[in-house]
Each structure stands twice: as structure tokens, then as C-alpha cells.
Amino acid sequence: MTRPDAGADTLIANVSDTARWIAAYRATESARPDALFDDHLAERLAGERGHAIVAAAPRVSWALVTRTKLIDDIVVKAIGEGCDRVLNLAAGLDTRPYRLDLPPDFTWIEADLPALLAEKEQALADQTPRCQLSRWAVDLADPAARDAFLTEALSGARKALVLTEGLLMYLDPDDVAALAQAFRRPEVAWWVLEFWGAGLKKWMGKKTKGIMANAPFKFGPGNGLAYFEDLGWKPVETEAILQAAHRFGRLPFPYRFAAYLPEPDPRNPGNKRWSAVTRLTP
């Protein structure tokens, strides 16, 4: 296991390692008396390496905890609106099937690279999910493998929700566009994601230059939400991370004044440090 004092450039060997980073934030949030969610498995999944990444990375826990809570709420809301399946792509070390109040017969499918899924299976072998959970090893960067997976995983679904939490910022714009096209299937009712503007992408790239060398940020369109609208997706709901963090009481003092300023145009955030969680429909 990586020691907490290991060099920053060795802590994140690839994008999969960022899952430990996010798990560490969920563990810290869950230990709070006023926690926004209770992830009792996050600590074991984060391990020493996850907390070492937190120590080496910029202090952005408020944003990632807020993202988690917003997506939790959207998933629960969508199920109440008839969602009959969730496909969590690049699921990483997410634990929603174990901690959300889900119907026992609900179908939840996780997809990620084989090594990370094997590690997760082993770590959670003694745990029972609250729904019908299955895990699929698939390389989403392989168009043929991705499309074959989607065809099989969506079989029988009528109102599926596709979740790509914490994925798009690591992809080239052409790969994001390919995903947007691949998800346009009659079984898919919604696509839930977080997206950044170009300004936040640039700022995060500078702030994480050493630690993220092996997993650089690539996607942050200057036209924000319009990027997805141009690909045939319509927003159902969108909430900015900054304002939501303020509402949840997680926004650090230096940023609180900014929460009262007018939000940038979601379709033209330009160079402002802005991000949001959105639910889209084809």
C-alpha cells in the first residue's frame, strides 16, 4: 500500500486511482455529526492511499461532497418518477447500492475496468446491497465493447438512468461526444453528469499539476450546457456546485461571498470557475 508520505506524482497512477480520493472525502463527510449522507463503507475503500491523495490535493472536499449529495438526490427522485434501472459507468468505488434507500428489486449495474471492479468485489464481499446489483467489466473507451455492453445492460429497461459521475473531465471532447451519441437509445430516459466550464478546467489543471500528471483534465467546454444540447440532450434540472455547497453548509468561508453573486450563463460559462450537476433527457 502507498505510504501517506509518498510523492504526489506516484499517488495517482491513472484515472481509476481518483476513486480512492473521492472515497476518502465521502468517509470524512460521513463522520460528521451533520453528515449529508452516511457512507459506512467509504473508509475501507479509501484506505491510506485515498487519504494520502486528499493530503496532497487542493482542498476541494466541499465540491466533491456536494456533487455526491446532488447526485444522490437526483437518483432517488428519478426512481420516484419511474426509473427502472441505473447504469453507473466508470462507477469506481461508489457505494450507492449499499447506502441509498432503494427498492429491493431495483436493477443497478456498475461498469468499470476489470482491475478496479475486482478490488471492489473483494473489499465488499461481506456486504449486501439494497437492490439487485451487478458489475460488468468493460472498457468504455472501446466503442464496440461499450455498445455491446449498453445493448445487453439495457435489455428490458424502459426508463433507464445513465450516470457518469466524475468521468467526463478526463475525456477528450470527441470521446464525450461519442458517449452522448451512444446513450441516445430508447431505453435511456436520463443522463446524469457533472460538467465544468473551461475556466474551472484551467484552474484545476494548475492546482493539481503535480498530483494529476497521470490523469490530466481534458474536458471543460466554454459553452457549458450548450455543448450537450448541441448533441441532442435537453436539461431537466441543473444545479451549480457552488450554490448547492452554500445551501448544504459546506462552502468554505473564502467562497461564501461568491455564492451570492449572479451565476454565469450555464450555456456560456466561459473562463469562470463554474461547475454543475445536471440531469439530461434525449
N, C-alpha and C positions, 0 to 999 in steps of 0.2 A: 504494500500500500504506500502511496506517495506521502512523504512526511509533510507536515504543515509548513516547514521552512524551505521546501523545495523551490527551485527557481520558477518564476512566473511563466516562463516560456515552456516549461515541462508540465504544468498543471493541466492545461487543456491541449490534448494531443489532436483532437478532432472535434467536430460538432457534437458528437454523442456525449462528450465529457461535460458539455454545458448542462446536461440533465442533472448532474450531481450539484452543480451550482444552484439551480433552481430548487432542488430538493432541500438544500441547506436553508434557503430563505423560507420555504414552507415550514420547516422544522422550527425555526426561530419564531415565526409568527404563531405557530400552534402552541408554543409555550407561554404566550402572553395571556394574562387573565381576561383580556378583552379581545381575544383572537377572532379574526374574521372567518376562520374555518378551523377545523380540527383534523389535521393530518397526522394520525398516530404512527404512520409508517415512514414519514419523511426522514426522520433521524437515521434510521437504519439504512435507508437508501443513499442518503448524502454521504455518510461516512466521514472520515478525516479529510479525504480529498475534497469533498464538497465544501467543507468549512474553510479549507486552505484556499480554495478559489475565491470564496467570499472575502477572506482577509486580503487577498491580492488585488481584487477587482474594485472599481469605483463603487461608491455607496449608492446603489440603485435598488435596494431591497423594497422600498416603498412602491416603486413602479411595478416590480415583478409580483409582489404580493397583491397589488391592486388588480393586475391582469388576471391572476388566478381567481380572485373573487368575482370579477366581472364575468369571466367565462363560466364559472360555477353557476351563477345566476341565470345566464342565458341558456345553458343546457337544461336546467330544471324547468325554466319557462317553456322551452321548446317541447319538452316531453309533455307538459300540460297542454300544449297546442297540437298534440298528435304525433310527435316524433316517435318513430318506432325502431330507430337504430342509430347508433353513433359510431362513426368511423374516425378514430383518433389516429391521425397519420403523423409519423415521427413522434410517437407517443412518449418516448424517453422513459423517465421514471415517474410519470404521472400516476396518481392513485385514486382518481375519481370513482372508479368502480367499487372501491373499498370504503369510501367515506361519504359519498352523496346518498341521499335518500332516494334510491332508485327502485322501480318495480322489480320484483324477483325474476320475472320472465322477460325483462327487457334485454335486448341484444346490444352488446358493446364489443366492438372489435378494435384492437390495438395493432398497429403496424409499425415496424421499425427494422433496423438492421439485425441480423441474427445474433451477433455477439452481445449486444445490449439486451435483447429480449431474453437470451439465455441467462444472463446475470440477474435480470429482474425475476425471472421464474424461480431461480434458486433462492433469492433473497426473500421472496414472498410465498415460498412453498407451504408454510404453515398458516397462511391466511386464506380466508374465504371471501370472495367478492359478494357484493349485494345483488348482483344481477348475473346474466348469462354472458360471461366474459370469455373471449378467445383472443389469442395472439397469433399474428401472421408475420413471418419473416419475409420482408420484401425490400428491394432496393428501389425506392421511389424515383430515383434518377434514371432508371431503366424504363423507357416508355412501354415496351412490350410487357415487362413484368408488372408494371404499375396498372396498365389497362386490364390485364388478366386478373389481377387481384381485385380491382374495382368491380369487374363483372361478377366474380364469384361472391365477393363480400356483400354486394348489394342485392343479390338474388333474393327475391321475396319481400324486399323492403318497399314501402310506399311513400314514406316521408322521412328519409334519412337526413342526418346532420353530419357533415364532414368538418372535422376540427383540425386545424393546422396551427396549433399554439407554438409560438417561438420557433417557427421554421422558416418563414419566407425571407427574413432578413439575411439568411445565409445563402440564399439562392441568387443566381443571375436572373435579370428581368425576363429573359427568354424562357427560363425554366418555370418562373411564376406564371407566365402566360400559358405555358403548356399545361400546368396544373389546372388553371382556370378553365381551359378547354376540356380537359379530361373529366372534370367534375360536372360538366353540363350533361347530366343524364336524367331521365325521367324519374328515377328513384330518389334523386337528391333534391330535397326541399330547401336546405340551407347550407351555407358555408360560413363557418365562424373562424375569425383570424384576428391577429393584431398586426397593424401595419404602421410604419414610420414614414415621416416625411424626410426629404433629403437633408434638412438641417440636423435632425437628430441622428441620422446615419453618420454624417460627417463628425458630429460631436462625439458620438460613442466610439467611432473609429479612432479618434485621437486619444480619448480617455482610456481605451483598452488596448492600445497599440502593442504593448508587450505581451499581455496575457492572452490576447485573441489572435496571435500571429498564425496559429494553425486552424483558426475558424473565423476568418475575416467577415465583416458585414458587407454585403453586396447590394442589397435591395432597399431602396428608400426613394420612391418616386416623388418628384417635385409636385406632381398633380394629385398626390394622395388618393382619395377615394375615387376620383375620376378615372384612375388607372384601371380599376376593376369594373367600373361602369362601361368603359370603352370595350371591355372584354365580355360584356353581356350579363353583368351581375348588378342587381339593384339592392341598395341598402335597406334593410328592415329596421335596424337600430344601430346607432353608433354612439359611443361614449368615449370622450377623451380621457386618457390615463391621468393626467394632471388634476383635472376637476374631480374625477372619481376618487383619487387618493385623498384629496382635501375633504370630500364628503365622508370618507371612511375614517378620517382622523389619522392618516398615515403620511401626510405630506410634511417633509422637514421644514423647519422654520424659514430658511432662505427662499423657499419656493412658494410660500403661502400667499405673498402679495401677487404673484403671477396668476394664481388661481382666480383672482377677481378681475383680471384683465380680459378683454374680449378674446374669444378663441379665434384662431386663424380659420380661414375658409378650409373645410375638410377636403375640398376639391382643388385647393391651391395653397397648401401649407408652405410651399417654397422652402426657404432656408431656416424656418423657425424650428426649434426643438420640440416637435409635436408628435404624439402617437395616440392611437385609439384602438379600441376593440370594436369590431363590427360583426353584425350578422347579415349576410347577403343571401339573396334568393335569385335563381336564374331568371 
